[in-house]
Amino acid sequence: MTQTWSLAVGRDDLSRAKILERALPPLDEGEVLLRVDRVGLTANNVTYAMLGESFRYWDFFPAEPGWGHVPLWGFAEVAESTVDGVEVGSRYYGYLPSASHLVVRPNRVDARGFRDGSAHRAELPSPYNVYALTTNDPTYDADREDLMVLYRPLFYTSFMLADRLSDNDFFGAKSLVLSSASSKTAYAAAFLLRGGGAEVVGLTSARNVAFTQGLGCYDRVLSYDAVHELDPGMETAYLDLAGNATTRASIRAHLGDRLVHESVVGVTHQDDVGAEALSGPRTTVFFAPDQMRKRKQDWGREGLDAAFAEAWHRFIPAVEGWVDVVEGQGPEALRSTWLEVLAGGVDPRQGHVLTV
Ligand SMILES: NC(=O)c1ccc[n+]([C@@H]2O[C@H](COP(=O)([O-])OP(=O)(O)OC[C@H]3O[C@@H](n4cnc5c(N)ncnc54)[C@H](OP(=O)(O)O)[C@@H]3O)[C@@H](O)[C@H]2O)c1
């Protein structure tokens, strides 16, 4: 029996967070036990929890009724294995629960890793079921694991978002406006978009303007109360990571039909998300796996991996100077960091990494 623990949060009140302990029974044939090692915690994980029911994020790592395990990204090591090709001690990057361990049922095992073929994950978006073996991953660098823990899934989204915009000639926009511009996902997208033919404008909270300007990846940075400084004569696309209803309404009113495209990418502003978020005439929801599927068809899997690796290797040296990694260890640190990130107000320079 292996002693395990997990952090479970109340689905209807994400600030209820408790540590549960459990002894795991021996593995069945076909199963592998992963020991969760190092994970990141950002606003993205809060969004998974907020959208846990509607986007089925709670279904990846089932918990007792009314409770959920928050999905996290990071590294895990194989603690026990009944599967050939998945060796004890090997290290994988992937989607992990807020817990010390995860039992997976690997299929499609190859030199790059495996997919969890557990029945309850079969209908869930496939990119979340992939576990990449560190030894064959072109983006892996043992000295930069923390950057991978924090940025890899976010940068994938940024990469796909920037690609979708250029793939569609920016939907006719000459100006690209990103909200929650201080978030990692937004500034990574700005990093990729800047200099690509359209102006890149960041919208952020007044307290985060200086940080966001300092990154140097936006042409202009405005606070949320300066939306009127956007050029009302210029075709504009709004890439909305904040999900803030008030900001969205101001932008729609100020730009009118010059707002040629709106894309809802995130909902960091949990307390002002309006029900009309998706009701605009040009509004689409951005879901990275959709563009990923398109590019797999256009470029093949190898071509997509190579394009991503090239962008990643350009981004990583830049981002090293933009983030201070804050480390925590163990269940209580995971719980307190969850509550801190959930409450907002984390300095955008900080990136929380936890050793489980
Ligand atoms: N669609 C997709 O496929 C996809 C994939 C990845 C990420 N995303 C989304 O992108 C968003 C950003 O994620 P991230 O991990 O990059 O964020 P992050 O780096 O942790 O972002 C921190 C920033 O988010 C804002 N924020 C966070 N919590 C807040 C709160 N409680 N109240 C008000 N503002 C808050 C603040 O920015 P400001 O002051 O600048 O507003 C803060 O500086 C998330 O909603 C995430 O789910 C979407």
The ligand as an ORCA input file, in Angstrom:
! r2SCAN-3c Opt
* xyz 0 1
  N      -7.979     29.280    -23.847
  C      -6.906     28.559    -23.552
  O      -6.625     27.556    -24.223
  C      -6.017     28.998    -22.414
  C      -4.785     28.357    -22.174
  C      -3.909     28.873    -21.193
  C      -4.313     29.951    -20.407
  N      -5.544     30.504    -20.628
  C      -6.037     31.577    -19.741
  O      -5.200     32.717    -19.706
  C      -5.420     33.390    -18.433
  C      -4.077     33.798    -17.846
  O      -3.446     32.675    -17.231
  P      -1.935     32.743    -16.673
  O      -1.708     31.464    -15.960
  O      -1.056     33.189    -17.770
  O      -2.074     33.910    -15.580
  P      -1.009     34.545    -14.564
  O       0.319     34.684    -15.181
  O      -1.110     33.865    -13.245
  O      -1.702     35.983    -14.507
  C      -1.691     36.827    -13.472
  C      -2.499     38.075    -13.863
  O      -3.885     37.757    -14.044
  C      -4.696     38.795    -13.461
  N      -5.352     38.179    -12.301
  C      -5.072     36.973    -11.760
  N      -5.918     36.700    -10.740
  C      -6.750     37.732    -10.647
  C      -7.856     38.023     -9.804
  N      -8.290     37.173     -8.867
  N      -8.480     39.200     -9.989
  C      -8.075     40.049    -10.945
  N      -7.036     39.791    -11.791
  C      -6.392     38.661    -11.636
  C      -3.737     39.922    -13.153
  O      -3.515     40.588    -14.403
  P      -4.044     42.036    -14.850
  O      -3.827     42.947    -13.683
  O      -3.094     42.337    -16.008
  O      -5.462     41.881    -15.285
  C      -2.484     39.137    -12.806
  O      -1.310     39.913    -12.878
  C      -6.204     32.418    -17.560
  O      -7.583     32.770    -17.478
  C      -6.031     31.120    -18.293
  O      -7.018     30.159    -18.055
  C      -6.385     30.051    -21.594
*
